[in-house]
Amino acid sequence: AEAARLERRDGHYAVGFADGSEITARTVVLATGARYRRLHVPGIEPLEGASVHYSATVYEAQQCRTDPVAVVGGGNSAGQAVLFLAGYAPQVYLLVRGPSLEAHMSRYLIDQVERHPRVRVLLHTEITEALGEKALEAVTVVDHRTGEHRHLTVRALFVFTGADPHTEWLSGALALDPRGFVLTGAEAQACSVPELWQSQGRDCLTLETSLPGVFAAGDVRSGSVKRVASAVGEGAMSIHFVHRYLDHTAAPGGTDSSSRTRSKKSAWLA
Ligand SMILES: Cc1cc2nc3c(=O)[nH]c(=O)nc-3n(C[C@H](O)[C@H](O)[C@H](O)COP(=O)(O)OP(=O)(O)OC[C@H]3O[C@@H](n4cnc5c(N)ncnc54)[C@H](O)[C@@H]3O)c2cc1C
């Protein structure tokens, strides 16, 4: 059932599906995740999961104690992965297509990455091929300034080239960040008209979107950690918030919800 539309109607939310059907509800939890950008170069696909990874956890890092590894990407997640992996691997190459790290990485990370004795940053550099049958043996890279191709001996490749949220269907329905991830909490409130939250008699809850009673959990949420454990935790938290919302907000057609919630402000904050 592919959700295709979200709209507010008579105090409820209507979720429309691609097959034309629809459900209405008083609260909604958005958990539609994100699409990770994959690296499309020859030789990569068969090695995904074995030597080509899209996240860097202790599990992968512990397998990198003896050989050099490479990280692809120029953003904060790539920088964090490089520093983490450098605690395990003897050499970590950071492969960046652009001319500098400044465009997408925070200063504090750049300083640590550039100072680290086991990290080597290769700018203007792109992977053109992954070599190895059952496990990665090397990658071919091209330096775009010189056009020179060369092999780097690495036994693992970590790809951090970003993710696109599954939020096309939410465009215009609620506040999204510039990359399309769903804003929640204080950031969502800052994008709403002040009267909206005044009428609720409370501030926007953590994990609540710019639509009162609509929550977001996991990768789809702006600023999320992009890990299974955090997505599961946010899912559990969001259900707790759903119960609080339902407990403190009158159903449409019942008691006037705005005056009722105003009188319940202390309960919300408890
Ligand atoms: C290759 C890879 C390896 C990873 N490795 C790790 C790892 O080792 N450790 C770790 O902690 N994390 C890892 N991650 C990240 C982890 O998978 C995510 O952080 C986690 O799955 C996020 O959960 P989620 O529920 O937010 O989203 P998802 O797991 O992406 O689930 C979202 C679901 O919503 C569905 N959906 C999307 N749009 C709609 C729609 N319009 N209507 C209905 N359904 C929709 C999708 O089909 C999907 O089933 C990895 C990710 C990738 C891609």
Ligand as a Chemical Component Dictionary entry (heavy atoms), coordinates in Angstrom:
data_LIG
# 
_chem_comp.id                   LIG 
_chem_comp.type                 NON-POLYMER 
_chem_comp.pdbx_formal_charge   0 
_chem_comp.three_letter_code    LIG 
# 
loop_
_chem_comp_atom.comp_id 
_chem_comp_atom.atom_id 
_chem_comp_atom.alt_atom_id 
_chem_comp_atom.type_symbol 
_chem_comp_atom.charge 
_chem_comp_atom.model_Cartn_x 
_chem_comp_atom.model_Cartn_y 
_chem_comp_atom.model_Cartn_z 
_chem_comp_atom.pdbx_ordinal 
LIG C1  C1  C 0 22.962 -1.087 2.302  1  
LIG C2  C2  C 0 22.618 -0.549 3.665  2  
LIG C3  C3  C 0 23.285 -1.055 4.784  3  
LIG C4  C4  C 0 22.977 -0.584 6.071  4  
LIG N1  N1  N 0 23.651 -1.113 7.123  5  
LIG C5  C5  C 0 23.320 -0.723 8.376  6  
LIG C6  C6  C 0 23.947 -1.317 9.506  7  
LIG O1  O1  O 0 24.802 -2.198 9.380  8  
LIG N2  N2  N 0 23.591 -0.885 10.733 9  
LIG C7  C7  C 0 22.632 0.073  10.925 10 
LIG O2  O2  O 0 22.307 0.389  12.068 11 
LIG N3  N3  N 0 22.024 0.656  9.869  12 
LIG C8  C8  C 0 22.346 0.296  8.600  13 
LIG N4  N4  N 0 21.735 0.874  7.536  14 
LIG C9  C9  C 0 20.725 1.934  7.797  15 
LIG C10 C10 C 0 19.400 1.307  8.221  16 
LIG O3  O3  O 0 18.995 0.354  7.263  17 
LIG C11 C11 C 0 18.340 2.418  8.331  18 
LIG O4  O4  O 0 18.805 3.419  9.242  19 
LIG C12 C12 C 0 17.009 1.884  8.838  20 
LIG O5  O5  O 0 16.542 0.818  8.015  21 
LIG C13 C13 C 0 15.961 3.005  8.859  22 
LIG O6  O6  O 0 14.689 2.464  9.170  23 
LIG P1  P1  P 0 13.380 3.218  8.711  24 
LIG O7  O7  O 0 12.259 2.406  9.257  25 
LIG O8  O8  O 0 13.456 4.655  9.054  26 
LIG O9  O9  O 0 13.372 3.174  7.125  27 
LIG P2  P2  P 0 13.410 1.921  6.141  28 
LIG O10 O10 O 0 14.034 0.735  6.768  29 
LIG O11 O11 O 0 14.013 2.454  4.869  30 
LIG O12 O12 O 0 11.874 1.581  5.911  31 
LIG C14 C14 C 0 11.030 2.456  5.217  32 
LIG C15 C15 C 0 9.917  1.639  4.580  33 
LIG O13 O13 O 0 8.903  2.525  4.080  34 
LIG C16 C16 C 0 8.547  2.097  2.777  35 
LIG N5  N5  N 0 8.003  3.251  2.038  36 
LIG C17 C17 C 0 8.684  4.277  1.445  37 
LIG N6  N6  N 0 7.842  5.144  0.878  38 
LIG C18 C18 C 0 6.587  4.679  1.110  39 
LIG C19 C19 C 0 5.284  5.134  0.764  40 
LIG N7  N7  N 0 5.088  6.261  0.083  41 
LIG N8  N8  N 0 4.203  4.405  1.154  42 
LIG C20 C20 C 0 4.363  3.246  1.876  43 
LIG N9  N9  N 0 5.597  2.764  2.226  44 
LIG C21 C21 C 0 6.690  3.470  1.844  45 
LIG C22 C22 C 0 9.831  1.546  2.183  46 
LIG O14 O14 O 0 9.533  0.692  1.108  47 
LIG C23 C23 C 0 10.390 0.812  3.398  48 
LIG O15 O15 O 0 9.857  -0.474 3.493  49 
LIG C24 C24 C 0 22.001 0.419  6.237  50 
LIG C25 C25 C 0 21.325 0.942  5.118  51 
LIG C26 C26 C 0 21.627 0.460  3.840  52 
LIG C27 C27 C 0 20.900 1.018  2.638  53 
# 
loop_
_chem_comp_bond.comp_id 
_chem_comp_bond.atom_id_1 
_chem_comp_bond.atom_id_2 
_chem_comp_bond.value_order 
_chem_comp_bond.pdbx_ordinal 
LIG C1  C2  SING 1  
LIG C2  C3  SING 2  
LIG C2  C26 DOUB 3  
LIG C3  C4  DOUB 4  
LIG C4  N1  SING 5  
LIG C4  C24 SING 6  
LIG N1  C5  DOUB 7  
LIG C5  C6  SING 8  
LIG C5  C8  SING 9  
LIG C6  O1  DOUB 10 
LIG C6  N2  SING 11 
LIG N2  C7  SING 12 
LIG C7  O2  DOUB 13 
LIG C7  N3  SING 14 
LIG N3  C8  DOUB 15 
LIG C8  N4  SING 16 
LIG N4  C9  SING 17 
LIG N4  C24 SING 18 
LIG C9  C10 SING 19 
LIG C10 O3  SING 20 
LIG C10 C11 SING 21 
LIG C11 O4  SING 22 
LIG C11 C12 SING 23 
LIG C12 O5  SING 24 
LIG C12 C13 SING 25 
LIG C13 O6  SING 26 
LIG O6  P1  SING 27 
LIG P1  O7  DOUB 28 
LIG P1  O8  SING 29 
LIG P1  O9  SING 30 
LIG O9  P2  SING 31 
LIG P2  O10 DOUB 32 
LIG P2  O11 SING 33 
LIG P2  O12 SING 34 
LIG O12 C14 SING 35 
LIG C14 C15 SING 36 
LIG C15 O13 SING 37 
LIG C15 C23 SING 38 
LIG O13 C16 SING 39 
LIG C16 N5  SING 40 
LIG C16 C22 SING 41 
LIG N5  C17 SING 42 
LIG N5  C21 SING 43 
LIG C17 N6  DOUB 44 
LIG N6  C18 SING 45 
LIG C18 C19 SING 46 
LIG C18 C21 DOUB 47 
LIG C19 N7  SING 48 
LIG C19 N8  DOUB 49 
LIG N8  C20 SING 50 
LIG C20 N9  DOUB 51 
LIG N9  C21 SING 52 
LIG C22 O14 SING 53 
LIG C22 C23 SING 54 
LIG C23 O15 SING 55 
LIG C24 C25 DOUB 56 
LIG C25 C26 SING 57 
LIG C26 C27 SING 58 
# 
